[in-house]
């Protein structure tokens, strides 16, 4: 079975029923959907910042059960450091969170599905799937 890493934005589109989710359905069908541990942190950070109630937070928790959460390990950290350094040298810094998401994909050799193409372009060896204009 093929795995794909789903970026936080696409997880959000799917959860909210955003029409942009339709752009990615063909890339998700028949795949094992994985997320970085960072995506889990990001969606809950967003929920707390937006003052979601406990019921909606529980719905997100249930939604995340549809994904394999790729955990932290030393190899993910090495990929994170490589990605940060590579992007800095290219004059295209990457956010800490995006580097964690990319490092999870790179560590496992899975493609990354994102609507934020520009956040991840230029990472050598990263298989990127994006339907962003």
C-alpha positions in Angstrom: 0.0 0.0 0.0 1.3 3.4 -0.9 1.6 6.1 1.7 1.3 9.9 1.3 2.0 12.6 3.8 -0.8 15.1 4.0 0.1 18.7 4.9 -1.8 20.6 7.5 -3.7 22.7 5.0 -5.1 19.7 3.2 -6.1 18.0 6.5 -7.9 21.2 7.3 -9.7 21.3 3.9 -10.9 17.8 4.3 -12.0 18.3 7.9 -13.9 21.6 7.1 -15.4 20.3 3.9 -13.6 23.1 2.0 -14.1 22.8 -1.7 -10.4 22.8 -2.2 -10.3 19.3 -0.8 -11.8 18.1 -4.0 -8.6 19.0 -5.8 -6.7 16.4 -3.7 -9.2 13.5 -3.5 -7.7 11.7 -6.5 -4.2 11.9 -4.9 -5.6 10.5 -1.6 -7.8 7.6 -2.8 -6.4 4.2 -2.2 -3.5 5.6 -0.2 -2.5 5.3 3.4 -2.8 8.9 4.7 0.0 10.0 7.0 0.7 13.2 8.8 3.7 14.5 10.7 3.4 14.8 14.5 3.8 18.6 13.7 0.5 18.6 11.8 -1.3 17.2 14.8 0.2 20.0 16.9 -0.7 22.6 14.3 -4.4 21.6 14.0 -4.8 21.7 17.8 -3.0 25.0 18.1 -5.3 26.4 15.5 -8.4 25.0 17.3 -7.4 26.5 20.7 -6.5 29.8 19.1 -9.9 29.9 17.4 -11.6 29.0 20.8 -13.2 25.8 19.5 -15.4 24.1 22.0 -14.6 20.7 23.4 -17.1 19.0 21.0 -15.3 20.4 17.9 -11.9 19.6 19.3 -13.1 16.0 19.9 -14.3 15.9 16.3 -10.8 16.9 15.1 -9.3 14.2 17.4 -11.6 11.6 15.8 -10.8 12.9 12.3 -7.1 12.5 13.0 -7.7 8.8 13.5 -8.0 8.6 9.7 -4.2 9.3 9.5 -1.1 7.4 10.5 0.9 9.9 12.7 4.5 9.7 11.8 6.4 10.0 15.0 9.6 11.9 15.9 12.9 10.0 15.8 16.5 10.9 15.4 16.4 10.4 11.6 13.5 12.9 11.3 15.7 15.4 13.2 18.6 14.9 10.8 16.3 15.5 7.8 14.9 18.6 9.6 18.4 20.0 10.0 19.3 19.2 6.4 16.2 20.9 5.1 16.6 24.0 7.2 20.3 24.3 6.1 19.5 23.6 2.5 16.8 26.2 2.3 18.9 28.8 4.3 21.8 28.3 1.8 19.4 28.9 -1.1 18.1 32.1 0.5 14.6 30.5 0.9 14.1 30.0 4.7 11.5 27.5 5.7 9.3 27.7 8.8 10.1 25.4 11.6 6.7 23.7 11.3 7.0 23.2 7.5 10.5 21.8 7.9 9.1 19.2 10.4 6.4 18.2 7.9 8.9 17.9 5.0 11.4 16.0 7.2 8.7 13.4 8.0 8.0 12.9 4.3 11.7 12.7 3.4 12.6 10.4 6.3 10.0 7.8 5.0 10.4 8.5 1.3 6.7 9.4 0.9 5.3 12.2 -1.3 3.9 15.3 0.4 0.5 16.6 -0.6 0.1 20.3 0.1 -1.8 23.3 -1.2 1.1 25.5 0.0 3.5 24.6 -2.9 5.8 27.5 -2.3 6.5 26.5 1.3 8.1 23.3 0.1 9.5 23.9 -3.4 13.2 23.6 -3.8 13.7 20.8 -1.2 16.0 18.4 -3.1 14.5 15.0 -3.3 11.0 15.9 -1.9 8.2 14.4 -4.0 5.7 17.2 -3.9 2.0 17.0 -5.0 0.1 20.2 -5.2 -2.9 21.4 -7.1 -2.3 25.1 -6.1 -2.5 27.5 -8.9 
